[in-house]
């Protein structure tokens, strides 16, 4: 890893704390609600289609997910679903917004080791209110110099972040669980990136990869980053 790294950014969901399993539980519950219209796997496919169609409108997060569930109900039922079904769906989304924050193993210890030696940043996608809530509940806020809640994670989004931080790509390291969002864009702009796989990944973020790049590292857990940095 480059000895000149000064800034380390962390994805939040499924990198610092558990997220996707809660979404999958919510989706399963939603699909069960619509069994009178379609088999569960077909409802899941229809929901994903709705999410992809609306991603440019709603972005990422629970609120967009709720709207997509309601739209899927309307389409699948040809507008004949009961208001009770819609209300149950809203309740699924509200429950998702109130899930506890469970930190992943090694997160606190790793941040503690890096604090004061590097400028630490959160760079995550999602709804601002929800991500701020999760960060506050996580108890990790004091470790970070800056919090960036991004509408997307494309090259331009990372370039904007680096400009705000007054940081050169060669001094920047991104850690995250998504090859598509956390790794490839950072490598493309000349930064460093480390992939920390999580056992559950949203279909949209999945990426079949055999990635080889001088600025890339594959890690099994977040604390592995310590052995790649010169202070350790």
VMD Tcl script that draws the C-alpha trace (Angstrom):
set ca {
  {0.00 0.00 0.00}
  {1.18 3.51 -0.76}
  {3.21 5.08 2.05}
  {1.67 8.45 1.21}
  {-1.90 7.60 2.24}
  {-3.26 10.30 4.53}
  {-7.03 9.82 4.25}
  {-8.98 6.59 4.77}
  {-12.67 6.45 3.86}
  {-15.11 3.78 5.01}
  {-18.36 2.68 3.48}
  {-20.98 2.38 6.24}
  {-23.64 -0.25 5.47}
  {-22.24 -3.79 5.70}
  {-18.73 -2.40 6.20}
  {-19.11 -0.73 9.60}
  {-22.46 -2.22 10.60}
  {-25.08 -4.76 9.48}
  {-27.58 -3.53 6.90}
  {-28.43 -5.78 3.94}
  {-29.77 -8.72 6.04}
  {-32.43 -6.35 7.43}
  {-33.44 -5.35 3.89}
  {-33.66 -8.97 2.85}
  {-35.86 -9.80 5.86}
  {-38.13 -6.87 4.95}
  {-38.30 -7.96 1.32}
  {-39.22 -11.51 2.31}
  {-42.01 -10.20 4.53}
  {-43.25 -8.01 1.68}
  {-43.22 -10.87 -0.81}
  {-45.30 -12.98 1.57}
  {-47.92 -10.22 1.68}
  {-48.42 -10.53 -2.08}
  {-48.63 -14.31 -2.35}
  {-52.27 -14.03 -3.44}
  {-51.07 -12.29 -6.60}
  {-47.72 -13.92 -7.47}
  {-45.26 -16.48 -6.06}
  {-42.74 -14.92 -3.69}
  {-39.79 -15.18 -6.09}
  {-41.80 -13.40 -8.79}
  {-42.75 -10.61 -6.39}
  {-39.07 -10.23 -5.55}
  {-38.20 -9.90 -9.25}
  {-40.95 -7.32 -9.76}
  {-39.74 -5.32 -6.77}
  {-36.17 -5.29 -8.06}
  {-37.41 -4.14 -11.48}
  {-39.27 -1.28 -9.81}
  {-36.18 -0.33 -7.79}
  {-33.99 -0.19 -10.88}
  {-36.54 1.89 -12.79}
  {-36.74 4.40 -9.96}
  {-33.14 4.53 -8.81}
  {-32.50 7.80 -10.65}
  {-35.54 9.32 -8.92}
  {-35.32 8.01 -5.37}
  {-31.67 7.14 -4.95}
  {-30.67 4.62 -2.29}
  {-32.22 3.98 1.11}
  {-35.28 2.82 3.01}
  {-37.66 5.56 1.86}
  {-37.08 4.78 -1.80}
  {-37.46 1.09 -0.97}
  {-40.85 1.81 0.64}
  {-42.07 3.76 -2.37}
  {-40.95 0.95 -4.69}
  {-42.81 -1.64 -2.60}
  {-46.02 0.41 -2.83}
  {-45.60 0.90 -6.58}
  {-45.01 -2.84 -7.00}
  {-48.22 -3.57 -5.10}
  {-50.15 -1.30 -7.45}
  {-48.68 -2.88 -10.58}
  {-48.99 -6.49 -9.48}
  {-52.58 -6.04 -8.31}
  {-53.61 -3.82 -11.23}
  {-54.46 -1.14 -8.67}
  {-56.93 -3.36 -6.81}
  {-54.90 -4.04 -3.64}
  {-56.47 -2.93 -0.38}
  {-55.29 0.06 1.63}
  {-54.66 -2.40 4.44}
  {-52.00 -4.08 2.30}
  {-50.36 -0.72 1.65}
  {-50.43 0.09 5.37}
  {-48.73 -3.22 6.18}
  {-46.05 -2.39 3.65}
  {-45.48 1.05 5.17}
  {-45.12 -0.67 8.56}
  {-42.41 -2.93 7.10}
  {-40.48 0.14 5.98}
  {-40.93 1.96 9.28}
  {-39.65 -1.09 11.13}
  {-36.62 -1.11 8.84}
  {-35.91 2.51 9.78}
  {-35.79 1.56 13.45}
  {-33.51 -1.46 13.33}
  {-30.73 -1.56 15.93}
  {-27.17 -0.81 14.88}
  {-24.92 -3.85 15.18}
  {-21.28 -3.10 14.50}
  {-19.29 -5.64 12.53}
  {-16.41 -7.43 14.18}
  {-13.20 -5.46 14.53}
  {-14.64 -2.08 13.52}
  {-14.15 -0.20 16.78}
  {-10.69 -1.63 17.39}
  {-9.56 -0.74 13.87}
  {-10.85 2.82 14.08}
  {-9.20 3.22 17.46}
  {-5.87 2.11 16.00}
  {-6.14 4.50 13.05}
  {-7.46 7.56 14.90}
  {-4.92 10.34 15.08}
  {-2.67 8.72 12.49}
  {-4.94 9.20 9.47}
  {-7.83 11.44 8.52}
  {-10.84 9.12 8.77}
  {-13.95 9.66 6.65}
  {-17.32 7.97 6.14}
  {-18.32 7.80 2.47}
  {-21.70 6.11 2.12}
  {-24.81 6.10 -0.04}
  {-28.35 6.34 1.23}
  {-30.98 8.60 2.74}
  {-29.44 11.45 4.76}
  {-31.75 11.20 7.79}
  {-31.44 7.42 8.00}
  {-27.66 7.36 7.62}
  {-27.26 10.15 10.18}
  {-29.47 8.19 12.57}
  {-27.41 5.03 12.11}
  {-24.14 6.85 12.56}
  {-25.37 8.49 15.75}
  {-26.61 5.17 17.12}
  {-23.35 3.46 16.17}
  {-21.32 5.55 18.61}
  {-18.60 5.95 15.95}
  {-19.06 9.64 15.10}
  {-16.07 10.89 17.05}
  {-13.66 8.80 15.00}
  {-14.42 10.65 11.77}
  {-13.12 13.93 10.43}
  {-15.87 14.11 7.80}
  {-19.14 12.36 6.93}
  {-20.16 12.22 3.26}
  {-23.62 10.82 2.49}
  {-23.56 10.45 -1.29}
  {-26.42 10.20 -3.76}
  {-24.28 7.77 -5.75}
  {-20.74 6.44 -5.87}
  {-19.45 7.14 -9.33}
  {-16.10 8.59 -10.37}
  {-17.47 12.13 -10.26}
  {-18.84 11.61 -6.73}
  {-15.45 10.53 -5.42}
  {-13.72 13.37 -7.27}
  {-16.09 15.81 -5.60}
  {-15.34 14.27 -2.20}
  {-11.58 14.45 -2.74}
  {-11.85 18.06 -3.84}
  {-13.78 18.89 -0.68}
  {-11.15 17.12 1.43}
  {-8.31 18.74 -0.55}
  {-6.89 15.26 -1.00}
  {-5.02 13.80 -3.97}
  {-6.20 10.35 -5.20}
  {-2.72 8.96 -4.44}
  {-3.26 9.87 -0.77}
  {-6.73 8.29 -0.55}
  {-7.78 4.79 0.51}
  {-11.39 3.56 0.35}
  {-12.63 0.49 2.26}
  {-15.97 -1.13 1.47}
  {-17.95 -4.26 0.71}
  {-19.06 -3.37 -2.84}
  {-16.68 -3.82 -5.75}
  {-19.06 -1.81 -7.92}
  {-19.50 1.19 -5.62}
  {-16.51 1.24 -3.27}
  {-13.66 -0.13 -5.35}
  {-13.84 0.37 -9.12}
  {-14.61 4.13 -9.15}
  {-11.77 4.84 -6.70}
  {-9.27 2.82 -8.72}
  {-10.40 4.58 -11.89}
  {-9.56 8.02 -10.47}
  {-6.16 6.87 -9.21}
  {-6.93 6.13 -5.58}
  {-6.40 3.04 -3.45}
  {-9.21 0.64 -2.51}
  {-9.65 -2.40 -0.26}
  {-12.57 -4.81 -0.64}
  {-13.99 -6.35 2.54}
  {-16.63 -8.86 1.37}
  {-19.86 -9.25 3.31}
  {-21.77 -12.52 3.14}
  {-24.94 -10.83 1.84}
  {-24.91 -8.33 -1.03}
  {-27.82 -6.56 -2.73}
  {-28.29 -7.80 -6.30}
  {-27.61 -4.35 -7.74}
  {-24.20 -4.22 -6.01}
  {-23.06 -7.70 -7.00}
  {-20.05 -7.88 -9.29}
  {-18.32 -10.99 -10.57}
  {-14.71 -10.02 -10.38}
  {-11.22 -11.31 -10.69}
  {-9.77 -7.90 -10.02}
  {-6.05 -7.31 -10.31}
  {-4.71 -3.80 -9.78}
  {-1.64 -2.39 -8.06}
  {-3.83 -0.13 -5.92}
  {-6.27 -2.88 -4.88}
  {-6.32 -5.22 -1.89}
  {-8.78 -7.99 -1.01}
  {-9.31 -8.42 2.74}
  {-11.22 -10.88 4.87}
  {-11.93 -8.42 7.68}
  {-11.62 -4.72 8.38}
  {-8.68 -5.05 10.76}
  {-6.51 -6.46 7.95}
  {-6.03 -2.91 6.73}
  {-3.60 -2.32 9.58}
  {-0.99 -4.67 8.16}
  {-0.97 -2.84 4.83}
  {-0.30 0.58 6.33}
  {3.29 1.68 7.08}
  {2.67 2.51 10.75}
  {1.78 -1.11 11.41}
}
mol new
graphics top color blue
foreach p $ca { graphics top sphere $p radius 0.5 }
foreach p [lrange $ca 0 end-1] q [lrange $ca 1 end] { graphics top cylinder $p $q radius 0.2 }
display resetview
